[in-house]
């Protein structure tokens, strides 16, 4: 038999051929490929219609001979006289019978050229005549040069008929030559068509025209178990969703395990997510998923994410469960963490986060509730209140802020209304008001505004900045307006997570009243602070106005022999690296002022965005710190002028004082303080003399007790500061340093081998163990897990896993995983397979092996019945 199968793709013989006709050109191209493999080619012109094309052929290096009862002489010439020469042997007529063919042995040892269309296609593709049936059956496919070219690139020398058909399908679908990739493309096309119409997509119509649909559905049956009297893409996708969803609740499933793996791959694909979501929604309606979910406990659904309705069901039930306190905070956090791996989490992230923070808030409040209700608190000094607040109570403000932010960002006020109402009432009445009332008795009894050993804000420059200067080190100070302590705590964590950054947090006691002009002045180098005896509220530092960046620069330069400067954060962020370095080189101390939280909160129309501003502030400050270190700043301090109180709900009449402040002279009034002289005593107000507050001059200060507000026309009332609550007067001081060496590591993960190292069923259960809790410096690790053959073929579903557990209990850092094996796993029976954990190579689409464990595949026929 001829050996001319799977001939190599195009290689020219040298020189050029100038065709006399289009047919002649195609014949020349086909012959060129044959001569690439064979020295002698036979051409039988059975229909005696191509003599002219033969005569017109000019193939460099090829000698043409016609067979006309001269076979013996030709044989001698081509084998003996010219054994290196290439010959094209043409016969004007059909091939003789084998017994009459003197050149049969030569023909069998070399090649044969057929000039019909099918033969030319085979030749162009370098395929053997054994594949004639494929070309004849699917002739429509080969009519387009574009499809031919695409197929050519995919063909390999060892392709079988089935592999060639698969590659033809892939060309029609515009995908890689894998069934899962082909089906993804067909599903994506189907998702763009109306479900109510019988319209077929272009790709599927092409499959039909090329008569590849029978092959397609045969493969769908073989691989996914899909069988139908009237198969269609739409019908398959309905069966797919039905089977993969209900197999969690019943054994009555018809599709194979490969279908489940396909669905997981498809839903996790960023390329096809729109199509997946469209078809998922349509199938949910067809299958009555909403009705079925109504009878399910949400705990049964935690690992499922095939339908958007599943997330809606889980969230709805979680909201009710947290509101009724029928689930623990730990369980809620675990469920939310599990849902983070799901397809729809990005869409519902804010709702999941809000529910999680609500559960944490309730649990934390129940723990802390009695701590400020003890009789002993009446005798606590101010320092003890600050200490208790900075040790744990601040977390309630933080959790309330995070909950409120995520509810607002979710846009689902109605869904969250009952839980939101609960959290608002608990925060306002059981925490904010109760703590404010208790702390007020301490503030009333204080002879002076001091919480030693907690440092006073006015000592900031002396105690925090000057130690750097004494060592001849430069220092940058970032002051973020209204960044209260709990926000500073979150910033601390964000900074520590950055590689080569260390940070420490301690509290300071702000000036009273806790408003911007006084807080900003107190942070500057100062001997005396005095509130101006006018209606501006301006604060004088050693007699110099501290209002505005220009005046603050003057104060810094006076204290630092000209080597100090104040600048707004927006201005600094616009500097390039060289400009930033020049600025730092010219100054020993640089004060940078950031104002986003106070800017939003102090205006009536934007005070409701205070918590959004807090989130943005955290990002701003991390970027600002990085820009400073890029400009060679090694020592950075971050602090605030004051804190604030914020309640998201509309306030009641009882939240306002019934009367206004009165006195001989009212110089300045705000929602939480009054400046004046001869101020009259009032039950709801506490009066301080300037000296009590560490101020010079004779200005008197009144602040509403607890969390009450003064009425002020044209001003908001939910975001306030100036008073004496812990949220207003406890401010963060964060010290940041940049290290020379990396100090961030990723958490380690181990594969715990069970008692058995063999795989005997269609699934493999594995325990993965996170070796340490995640901290700021030991960060989460994201891994991809799957079972592979030695050749690197994936034979199970693949899981993207995030190891971010913070529990100190080792048992709570174990992750149970189940891998479902594909049909391809059968081919590895009796061989070793590898459970591989892989890690993404940063900034690329490539993965590198992290850890692996080997198993012996030893499956019996009964494993086919796992599903």
C-alpha positions in Angstrom: 0.0 0.0 0.0 1.0 3.6 -0.5 2.8 5.3 2.4 1.7 8.8 1.4 -0.4 9.6 4.5 -0.1 12.7 6.7 2.3 14.4 4.4 4.1 17.4 5.8 2.6 20.8 5.2 3.8 23.1 2.5 7.4 23.2 1.4 8.4 24.7 -1.9 10.7 22.7 -4.3 12.5 25.9 -5.3 11.8 28.3 -8.1 8.4 29.6 -9.0 5.4 28.1 -10.9 3.5 30.3 -13.2 0.0 28.8 -13.6 -1.9 28.9 -16.9 -5.2 28.5 -15.1 -6.7 28.4 -11.7 -7.1 24.6 -11.9 -3.5 24.3 -13.0 -2.4 26.3 -10.0 -4.2 24.1 -7.6 -2.8 21.0 -9.3 0.7 22.4 -9.0 0.3 23.2 -5.3 -1.0 19.7 -4.6 1.9 18.1 -6.5 4.4 20.3 -4.8 3.3 18.9 -1.4 3.5 15.3 -2.8 7.0 15.8 -4.1 7.9 17.0 -0.7 7.5 13.4 0.4 8.1 11.3 -2.7 10.5 11.3 -5.6 8.1 9.7 -8.1 4.4 10.6 -8.4 1.8 8.7 -10.6 -1.1 10.7 -12.1 -3.9 8.7 -13.8 -6.2 11.0 -15.7 -9.2 8.6 -15.6 -11.6 11.0 -17.3 -9.0 12.0 -19.9 -9.7 15.7 -19.4 -6.6 17.1 -17.8 -3.9 16.6 -20.5 -3.7 20.3 -21.1 -3.0 20.9 -17.5 -0.3 18.2 -17.5 1.4 19.7 -20.5 1.2 23.2 -19.0 2.8 22.2 -15.8 6.3 23.4 -15.1 7.6 22.2 -11.7 11.2 23.1 -11.1 13.3 20.0 -10.5 10.6 17.6 -11.8 10.7 15.7 -15.1 7.4 14.9 -16.7 6.9 11.6 -18.5 3.8 10.2 -20.2 3.0 6.5 -19.9 2.1 5.2 -23.3 3.0 1.5 -23.5 6.5 2.4 -22.5 6.4 1.2 -18.9 9.4 -1.1 -19.0 11.7 1.6 -20.5 10.3 4.2 -18.0 10.9 1.8 -15.1 14.5 1.3 -16.1 15.1 5.0 -16.6 13.6 6.2 -13.3 15.1 3.4 -11.2 18.5 2.8 -12.9 19.5 5.7 -15.1 18.2 8.6 -12.9 17.7 7.3 -9.4 17.9 10.8 -7.8 15.6 12.6 -10.3 12.0 13.5 -9.4 9.4 12.3 -12.0 5.8 13.0 -12.6 4.4 10.0 -14.5 1.1 10.8 -16.4 -1.3 8.3 -18.0 -4.1 9.5 -20.2 -6.7 7.1 -18.8 -7.5 5.0 -15.8 -5.0 3.0 -13.8 -4.4 -0.5 -15.3 -5.5 -3.6 -13.5 -2.8 -4.7 -11.0 -1.9 -7.8 -13.1 -1.3 -5.5 -16.1 0.5 -2.8 -14.3 4.3 -3.1 -14.9 4.9 -0.2 -12.5 2.7 -1.3 -9.6 5.6 -1.9 -7.3 7.0 1.5 -8.0 3.6 3.1 -7.5 3.1 1.4 -4.1 6.6 2.5 -3.0 5.9 6.1 -4.0 3.0 8.4 -4.3 -0.2 8.9 -6.4 -1.8 12.1 -7.4 -5.6 12.3 -8.0 -6.9 15.4 -9.7 -10.5 15.4 -8.5 -11.6 18.0 -6.0 -11.6 15.6 -3.0 -8.1 14.4 -3.8 -6.9 18.0 -4.1 -8.4 18.9 -0.7 -6.7 15.9 0.8 -3.4 16.8 -0.7 -3.7 20.4 0.5 -4.2 19.1 4.0 -1.5 16.6 3.6 -4.0 13.8 4.4 -3.9 10.2 3.2 -6.5 8.8 0.9 -7.8 6.9 3.9 -9.5 10.1 5.0 -11.5 10.4 1.7 -14.7 9.5 3.5 -14.4 12.5 5.8 -13.9 14.9 2.9 -16.7 13.4 0.9 -19.1 13.4 3.9 -18.3 17.0 5.0 -17.6 18.5 1.6 -19.3 21.8 2.5 -16.6 22.4 5.2 -13.8 22.4 2.6 -15.5 24.8 0.2 -14.1 27.8 2.2 -10.4 28.6 2.1 -10.6 30.2 5.5 -11.8 27.0 7.1 -9.2 25.0 5.2 -6.5 27.3 6.5 -7.8 27.1 10.0 -8.0 23.3 9.9 -4.5 23.1 8.5 -3.0 24.8 11.5 -4.7 22.3 13.8 -3.8 19.0 12.1 -1.1 16.8 13.4 0.5 13.7 11.9 -1.2 11.2 14.2 -4.7 12.5 13.9 -7.5 9.9 13.6 -10.8 10.4 11.8 -12.4 11.3 15.1 -9.8 13.9 16.0 -10.1 15.5 12.5 -13.8 15.8 12.9 -13.3 17.3 16.3 -11.0 19.9 14.8 -13.4 20.6 12.1 -16.1 21.3 14.7 -13.6 23.6 16.5 -13.1 25.6 13.3 -16.9 25.9 12.9 -17.3 27.0 16.5 -14.2 29.3 16.5 -12.7 27.5 19.5 -9.9 25.3 20.6 -10.2 21.6 19.5 -11.7 20.4 22.8 -15.3 19.5 23.3 -15.7 21.7 26.4 -14.4 24.7 24.4 -16.6 23.9 21.4 -19.7 23.6 23.6 -18.8 26.9 25.4 -18.8 28.7 22.1 -22.1 27.2 21.0 -23.7 28.0 24.3 -22.4 31.5 24.2 -23.9 32.0 20.7 -27.2 30.5 21.9 -27.4 32.9 24.8 -27.5 35.8 22.4 -30.6 34.4 20.6 -34.2 34.7 21.8 -35.3 31.8 23.9 -38.8 32.0 22.4 -37.6 31.6 18.8 -36.5 28.6 16.9 -33.6 30.6 15.5 -30.3 28.9 15.2 -26.9 30.6 15.6 -24.5 31.0 12.7 -22.0 28.6 14.2 -24.5 25.9 14.8 -26.0 26.3 11.3 -22.5 26.0 9.9 -22.0 22.7 11.9 -25.3 21.5 10.3 -24.3 22.6 6.8 -21.0 20.8 7.1 -22.9 17.7 8.3 -21.0 17.6 11.6 -24.1 17.8 13.8 -24.4 14.0 14.1 -20.8 13.8 15.2 -21.4 16.7 17.7 -24.3 14.9 19.4 -22.5 11.6 19.4 -19.7 13.3 21.4 -22.2 15.0 23.7 -23.7 11.6 24.4 -20.3 9.9 24.9 -18.8 12.6 27.1 -21.7 14.2 28.9 -24.3 11.5 28.7 -26.7 13.8 26.8 -29.2 11.8 24.8 -32.3 13.2 23.1 -34.6 12.3 20.2 -34.4 15.9 19.1 -31.1 17.3 20.4 -30.4 21.0 20.5 -28.1 23.4 22.3 -31.0 24.9 24.2 -32.2 21.5 25.2 -28.8 20.4 26.4 -28.3 23.5 28.5 -31.6 23.0 30.3 -30.7 19.3 31.0 -27.2 20.4 32.1 -28.5 22.9 34.7 -31.3 20.5 35.8 -28.9 17.6 36.4 -26.1 19.6 38.1 -28.5 21.3 40.4 -30.8 18.4 41.4 -28.0 15.9 41.8 -27.3 17.6 45.1 -30.8 16.4 46.3 -31.5 13.2 44.3 -29.8 10.2 42.7 -32.0 10.5 39.6 -29.4 12.0 37.3 -28.8 11.2 33.6 -25.7 13.1 32.7 -22.1 12.1 33.5 -19.7 13.6 36.1 -18.0 15.3 33.2 -21.1 17.5 32.7 -20.7 18.8 36.3 -17.1 19.6 35.7 -18.0 21.3 32.4 -20.6 23.5 34.1 -18.1 24.5 36.8 -15.5 25.4 34.2 -18.1 27.4 32.1 -19.5 29.4 35.0 -16.0 30.3 36.2 -15.0 31.6 32.8 -14.6 35.3 32.5 -14.9 35.1 28.7 -18.3 33.5 28.8 -19.8 34.8 32.0 -22.5 37.0 30.2 -23.7 34.0 28.3 -23.7 31.8 31.3 -25.7 34.3 33.3 -28.3 34.7 30.5 -28.8 30.9 30.1 -28.7 30.4 33.9 -31.6 32.8 34.3 -33.6 31.2 31.5 -33.1 27.7 32.8 -34.0 28.8 36.3 -37.4 29.9 35.0 -37.9 26.7 32.9 -36.9 24.4 35.8 -38.9 26.2 38.5 -35.8 26.8 40.6 -37.5 29.6 42.7 -40.2 27.2 43.7 -37.7 24.5 44.6 -35.6 26.9 46.6 -38.5 27.9 48.7 -38.5 24.4 50.3 -34.8 24.2 50.8 -32.8 25.2 53.9 -30.2 27.7 52.9 -27.5 25.6 54.5 -28.0 23.0 51.8 -27.1 25.6 49.2 -23.9 27.0 50.5 -21.7 25.2 48.0 -24.0 25.8 45.0 -23.9 28.7 42.7 -25.5 27.7 39.4 -28.3 30.3 39.6 -28.5 33.9 40.8 -31.6 32.8 42.8 -29.4 30.7 45.0 -27.5 33.7 46.2 -30.7 35.7 46.7 -32.2 32.8 48.7 -29.1 32.5 50.9 -28.8 36.3 51.5 -32.5 36.6 52.3 -32.3 33.7 54.8 -29.1 35.0 56.3 -30.6 38.5 56.8 -33.6 36.9 58.7 -31.4 34.5 60.7 -29.0 37.3 61.8 -32.0 39.5 62.7 -33.6 36.8 64.8 -30.2 35.7 66.2 -30.7 32.1 65.3 -27.2 31.7 63.8 -23.8 32.5 65.3 -21.4 35.1 64.1 -18.8 32.5 63.4 -21.1 30.4 61.2 -22.2 33.5 59.3 -18.5 34.4 58.6 -17.8 30.9 57.5 -20.8 30.8 55.1 -19.9 34.2 53.7 -16.3 33.1 53.2 -17.5 30.0 51.3 -19.8 32.2 49.1 -16.8 34.3 48.1 -15.7 31.5 45.8 -19.1 31.6 44.0 -19.9 33.0 40.6 -22.4 35.6 41.8 -20.4 36.9 44.8 -19.1 40.0 43.0 -22.7 41.0 42.4 -23.8 40.5 46.0 -20.6 41.2 47.8 -21.9 44.2 49.7 -24.9 42.3 50.9 -22.8 39.4 52.1 -20.4 41.7 53.8 -23.2 43.7 55.4 -24.8 40.6 56.9 -21.4 39.4 58.2 -20.7 42.7 59.9 -24.2 42.8 61.4 -23.6 39.4 63.0 -20.2 40.4 64.3 -21.7 43.7 65.7 -24.5 41.9 67.5 -22.1 39.4 69.1 -19.6 42.0 70.0 -22.2 44.2 71.6 -23.6 41.3 73.7 -20.1 40.7 75.0 -19.4 44.4 75.8 -22.9 45.4 76.9 -22.2 45.0 80.6 -18.7 46.5 80.6 -19.8 50.1 80.8 -22.8 49.4 82.9 -20.8 48.3 85.9 -21.2 50.6 89.0 -17.4 50.8 89.1 -17.4 52.9 85.9 -18.6 55.9 87.8 -15.2 56.1 89.5 -13.1 55.4 86.4 -10.6 58.2 85.5 -10.7 59.5 82.0 -7.6 57.4 81.1 -9.4 54.2 81.9 -12.3 55.1 79.6 -9.8 55.8 76.8 -7.9 52.6 77.5 -11.1 50.4 77.4 -12.3 52.2 74.3 -9.0 51.6 72.4 -8.8 48.0 73.6 -12.1 46.8 72.3 -15.1 49.2 72.3 -14.0 51.1 69.2 -14.7 47.9 67.2 -18.4 48.5 67.6 -18.0 51.9 65.8 -15.9 50.1 63.2 -18.4 47.3 62.6 -21.3 49.8 62.5 -19.4 51.8 59.9 -18.6 48.8 57.8 -22.2 47.5 58.0 -23.7 50.8 57.0 -21.3 51.3 54.2 -22.0 48.0 52.6 -25.8 48.4 53.0 -25.6 51.7 51.2 -23.3 50.3 48.5 -25.6 47.3 47.9 -28.5 49.5 46.9 -30.9 47.0 48.6 -32.4 49.2 51.3 -35.7 47.3 51.3 -34.2 43.9 51.7 -32.0 45.1 54.5 -34.5 47.4 56.2 -35.4 45.2 59.2 -31.9 44.3 60.0 -30.7 47.9 59.4 -33.4 49.1 61.8 -32.1 46.7 64.4 -28.5 47.6 64.0 -29.3 51.4 64.1 -31.3 51.0 67.3 -28.7 48.8 68.9 -25.9 51.2 67.9 -27.7 54.4 68.9 -29.5 53.3 72.0 -27.5 50.3 73.4 -24.1 51.5 72.6 -23.6 55.1 71.5 -26.1 56.7 73.9 -25.3 54.4 76.8 -21.5 54.8 76.5 -21.9 58.6 76.0 -24.0 58.9 79.1 -21.6 56.9 81.2 -18.6 58.7 79.9 -20.2 62.1 80.5 -20.1 61.6 84.2 -16.3 61.2 84.0 -16.0 64.3 81.8 -18.2 66.3 84.2 -15.9 65.3 87.1 -12.7 66.1 85.3 -10.9 69.1 86.8 -8.8 69.3 83.6 -8.9 67.7 80.2 -6.2 65.0 80.7 -6.0 61.2 80.3 -2.4 60.5 81.3 -0.6 58.2 80.3 -2.5 58.8 77.0 -0.7 61.6 75.3 -2.4 65.0 74.7 -2.8 66.2 71.2 -1.0 69.5 71.9 2.1 67.5 72.9 2.2 65.7 69.5 5.1 67.7 68.0 7.2 67.6 71.2 6.7 63.9 71.8 6.4 62.4 68.3 8.1 64.7 65.9 11.1 66.1 67.8 12.6 62.7 68.7 13.3 62.2 65.0 14.8 65.6 64.7 17.1 65.1 67.7 18.6 62.1 65.7 18.8 64.3 62.6 16.1 62.3 60.9 13.5 63.8 58.6 9.8 63.1 59.3 6.6 63.5 57.3 3.3 64.0 59.1 0.0 63.2 57.5 -3.1 64.7 59.1 -6.4 63.4 57.9 -9.3 65.5 58.9 -11.8 63.6 61.1 -10.1 60.2 60.8 -11.3 58.8 64.1 -9.5 56.0 66.0 -11.4 53.1 64.5 -10.5 54.2 61.0 -6.9 54.6 62.1 -7.0 51.0 63.3 -8.1 49.8 59.9 -5.4 51.9 58.2 -2.8 50.3 60.5 -3.8 46.9 59.2 -3.7 48.0 55.6 -0.3 49.5 56.0 1.1 46.4 57.7 -0.1 44.3 54.8 2.2 46.1 52.5 5.6 44.5 52.0 8.4 46.1 53.9 6.2 48.4 55.9 6.0 48.4 59.7 3.5 50.4 61.7 2.4 51.0 65.3 -0.8 52.6 66.6 -1.4 54.4 69.8 -4.2 56.7 70.9 -4.0 60.4 71.7 -6.5 62.6 73.4 -7.7 65.4 71.2 -8.2 69.0 72.3 -11.7 70.1 73.4 -13.7 71.3 71.7 -12.9 68.6 69.1 -13.1 70.8 65.9 -10.7 71.3 63.0 -9.1 74.7 63.8 -8.1 73.6 67.3 -7.0 70.1 66.4 -4.9 71.3 63.5 -3.3 74.0 65.6 -2.5 71.6 68.5 -0.5 69.3 66.1 1.9 72.1 65.2 4.9 73.0 67.3 3.5 75.2 70.1 4.0 76.7 73.5 0.5 78.2 73.8 -2.8 77.7 72.1 -5.6 80.3 72.3 -8.9 80.6 70.6 -9.2 84.0 68.9 -11.5 86.4 70.7 -13.7 86.9 67.7 -16.4 85.1 65.7 -14.1 83.1 63.4 -13.2 80.2 65.7 -9.6 80.6 64.6 -6.9 79.3 66.9 -3.6 81.1 67.6 -0.4 79.2 68.0 2.0 81.3 70.1 0.0 84.3 68.9 0.2 83.4 65.2 -2.9 82.4 63.3 -2.9 78.8 62.3 -5.7 79.1 59.8 -4.7 77.7 56.3 -1.7 76.1 54.8 0.3 79.3 54.4 0.1 80.2 58.1 0.9 76.6 59.2 4.0 76.7 57.0 5.1 79.9 58.8 4.7 78.2 62.2 6.7 75.2 61.1 9.5 77.3 59.6 9.7 79.5 62.7 10.2 76.4 64.8 12.6 74.6 62.3 14.8 77.4 61.1 13.0 77.5 57.8 13.2 73.7 57.2 9.5 72.9 57.6 6.5 73.1 55.2 2.8 72.4 55.1 1.1 71.2 51.9 -2.3 69.8 50.8 -2.3 66.1 49.9 -3.8 66.8 46.5 -0.9 69.1 45.7 1.7 66.6 46.9 0.1 63.7 44.9 0.5 65.8 41.7 4.3 66.1 42.2 6.5 63.7 40.2 9.1 61.6 42.0 11.9 64.2 41.5 9.8 67.0 42.7 8.7 65.0 45.7 12.3 64.2 46.6 13.3 67.8 46.2 10.5 68.9 48.6 11.6 66.3 51.2 15.3 67.3 50.8 14.5 70.9 51.4 12.6 70.2 54.7 13.2 68.3 57.9 9.5 68.2 58.6 6.7 68.0 56.1 3.0 68.3 57.2 0.6 67.0 54.6 -3.1 67.8 55.1 -5.8 65.4 53.8 -9.5 66.2 54.0 -12.1 63.8 52.6 -14.2 62.6 55.6 -14.8 66.0 57.2 -15.3 67.6 53.8 -18.2 65.2 53.1 -19.6 65.0 56.7 -19.7 68.7 57.5 -22.2 69.4 54.7 -25.9 68.7 55.0 -26.2 67.4 51.4 -23.3 65.0 51.7 -23.1 64.0 55.4 -24.8 60.7 54.5 -21.6 59.8 52.4 -19.3 60.0 55.4 -18.7 56.3 55.5 -18.0 56.2 51.8 -15.5 59.0 52.4 -13.9 56.9 55.1 -13.4 54.0 52.7 -11.9 56.3 50.1 -9.7 57.9 52.7 -8.1 54.6 53.6 -7.1 54.1 49.9 -5.9 57.7 49.7 -3.7 57.4 52.7 -2.1 54.1 51.6 -1.3 55.7 48.2 0.1 58.8 49.9 2.3 56.8 52.2 3.7 54.8 49.2 4.4 58.0 47.3 6.2 59.5 50.3 8.4 56.4 50.6 9.1 56.5 46.9 10.4 60.0 47.5 12.8 58.6 50.1 10.7 59.3 53.2 11.5 56.7 55.8 9.7 58.1 58.9 6.0 58.9 58.6 3.4 59.8 61.2 -0.3 59.7 60.5 -2.9 61.3 62.8 -6.1 63.4 62.9 -7.4 66.6 64.2 -10.5 65.1 65.8 -13.0 62.2 65.4 -16.7 62.3 64.9 -20.1 60.8 65.7 -22.3 59.5 62.9 -25.7 58.0 63.0 -27.1 56.9 59.6 -30.8 57.2 60.6 -32.7 60.4 60.8 -32.4 61.9 64.3 -35.4 62.2 66.7 -36.3 65.3 68.5 -34.9 63.8 71.7 -31.4 63.9 70.1 -31.4 67.7 70.2 -31.2 70.0 73.2 -34.5 71.6 74.0 -32.9 75.0 74.6 -30.1 77.0 72.9 -26.9 78.2 74.5 -26.9 81.6 76.1 -24.3 84.0 77.5 -22.9 87.5 77.7 -21.1 87.0 74.4 -21.7 84.1 71.9 -18.7 84.1 69.6 -19.1 80.8 67.7 -21.6 78.0 67.8 -21.6 74.6 66.1 -23.7 71.5 66.5 -21.5 70.1 69.3 -19.9 73.2 71.0 -20.3 76.9 71.7 -17.5 79.5 72.2 -18.2 82.6 74.2 -18.0 84.5 77.5 -20.2 84.5 80.5 -22.0 81.4 79.2 -25.0 80.5 81.2 -25.3 77.1 82.9 -27.8 74.7 81.3 -28.7 71.1 82.3 -27.8 69.6 79.0 -24.5 71.5 78.5 -21.2 71.2 80.3 -19.1 74.4 80.6 -15.3 74.4 80.6 -12.9 77.2 81.2 -10.1 77.6 78.7 -7.5 76.7 81.4 -9.2 73.4 82.1 -8.7 72.4 78.4 -5.0 73.5 78.2 -5.9 76.7 76.4 -4.7 80.3 77.0 -7.2 83.2 77.2 -10.5 83.6 78.8 -12.8 82.1 76.2 -15.4 79.7 77.7 -16.5 76.5 76.0 -19.8 74.6 76.3 -20.4 71.1 74.9 -23.7 69.2 74.8 -23.7 66.3 77.2 -23.4 62.7 75.9 -24.4 62.6 72.2 -26.9 65.5 72.1 -26.8 68.2 69.4 -27.4 71.8 69.3 -29.8 73.1 66.7 -28.0 74.9 63.9 -29.8 76.2 60.8 -28.6 75.0 57.4 -26.4 72.3 58.9 -26.5 68.6 59.0 -26.9 66.8 62.2 -26.0 63.1 61.7 -22.3 63.7 61.3 -21.0 65.9 64.2 -17.9 66.6 66.1 -16.7 69.2 68.6 -18.0 67.4 71.7 -16.5 65.2 74.3 -17.6 61.6 73.4 -14.9 59.0 73.0 -15.6 58.8 69.3 -14.8 62.5 68.9 -11.8 62.9 71.2 -9.8 59.6 70.9 -7.6 60.0 67.8 -5.0 57.7 66.2 -1.3 58.3 66.0 0.3 55.8 63.6 4.1 55.6 63.2 5.2 54.1 59.9 8.6 52.9 58.8 9.8 51.5 55.5 12.1 48.5 55.8 15.0 47.5 53.6 14.0 43.8 53.4 10.7 42.0 52.6 8.7 41.1 55.6 5.5 39.8 54.1 5.0 36.1 53.5 2.1 34.0 52.2 0.5 31.5 54.5 1.7 27.9 54.0 -0.8 25.2 52.9 -0.3 21.5 53.3 -2.1 18.5 51.8 -3.0 16.0 54.5 -2.8 12.5 53.2 -5.5 10.2 54.5 -5.0 6.5 55.3 -5.4 5.5 51.7 -3.2 6.6 48.8 -5.3 5.0 46.2 -8.3 6.4 44.2 -10.9 3.7 43.8 -14.0 5.7 43.1 -15.2 8.6 40.9 -14.4 11.1 43.6 -11.5 12.0 45.9 -11.9 13.6 49.3 -8.9 15.6 50.5 -8.1 17.8 53.5 -6.0 20.9 52.9 -4.5 22.6 56.0 -3.6 26.2 56.4 -0.5 26.1 58.7 -0.9 29.4 60.5 -3.6 32.1 60.9 -3.5 34.9 58.4 -2.2 38.2 59.9 -1.1 41.5 58.4 2.3 40.1 57.6 1.2 36.4 56.9 -1.1 37.0 54.0 -3.7 34.8 52.3 -2.6 32.4 49.5 -4.8 31.7 46.5 -4.2 28.3 44.9 -5.7 26.3 42.1 -6.2 22.6 42.9 -6.9 19.6 40.6 -5.9 16.0 39.7 -3.5 15.5 36.8 -1.9 12.7 35.0 1.9 12.4 34.6 1.4 13.9 31.1 -0.2 17.0 32.7 -3.8 16.3 31.6 -6.5 17.5 34.1 -8.7 14.6 35.1 -10.9 16.2 37.7 -12.7 19.4 38.3 -10.5 22.4 39.2 -11.0 24.5 42.3 -9.8 28.1 43.0 -9.2 28.2 46.7 -8.4 31.2 49.0 -6.7 30.4 52.3 -7.4 33.4 54.4 -8.5 31.9 57.8 -7.6 33.9 60.9 -8.6 31.4 63.5 -6.0 30.3 66.1 -7.7 26.9 66.4 -5.8 24.5 64.0 -9.0 22.5 63.4 -10.8 25.6 62.1 -8.0 26.0 59.5 -8.8 22.7 57.7 -10.5 22.8 54.4 -12.4 19.7 53.2 -12.3 19.4 49.4 -14.0 16.9 47.0 -12.6 16.3 43.5 -14.9 14.8 40.9 -13.1 12.7 38.3 -13.7 13.0 34.6 -14.0 10.1 32.1 -10.4 10.9 31.1 -9.4 9.5 34.5 -10.3 6.0 33.2 -7.3 6.2 30.9 -5.0 6.6 33.9 -6.3 3.5 35.6 -3.4 1.6 37.2 -1.1 4.6 37.0 0.0 7.3 39.4 -1.8 10.6 39.3 -1.0 13.8 41.0 -3.0 16.1 43.2 -1.5 19.4 42.3 -1.8 22.8 44.1 -0.7 25.6 41.7 -0.1 29.2 42.2 -0.6 32.0 39.7 2.7 33.6 38.5 2.0 37.3 39.3 0.9 39.4 36.4 0.6 36.5 34.0 -1.9 33.8 33.1 0.7 31.1 33.9 0.6 28.8 37.0 3.5 27.2 38.8 3.4 24.2 41.0 3.2 24.9 44.8 2.8 21.5 46.3 1.6 18.1 45.1 0.8 14.6 46.3 0.7 11.3 44.3 -2.1 8.8 44.3 -2.5 5.4 42.6 -5.5 5.2 40.3 -7.2 1.9 40.9 -10.8 2.1 39.9 -13.2 -0.8 39.3 -16.1 -0.9 36.9 -18.4 0.0 39.9 -17.0 3.5 40.0 -19.0 4.3 36.9 -22.1 4.3 39.2 -21.0 7.1 41.5 -23.6 9.4 40.0 
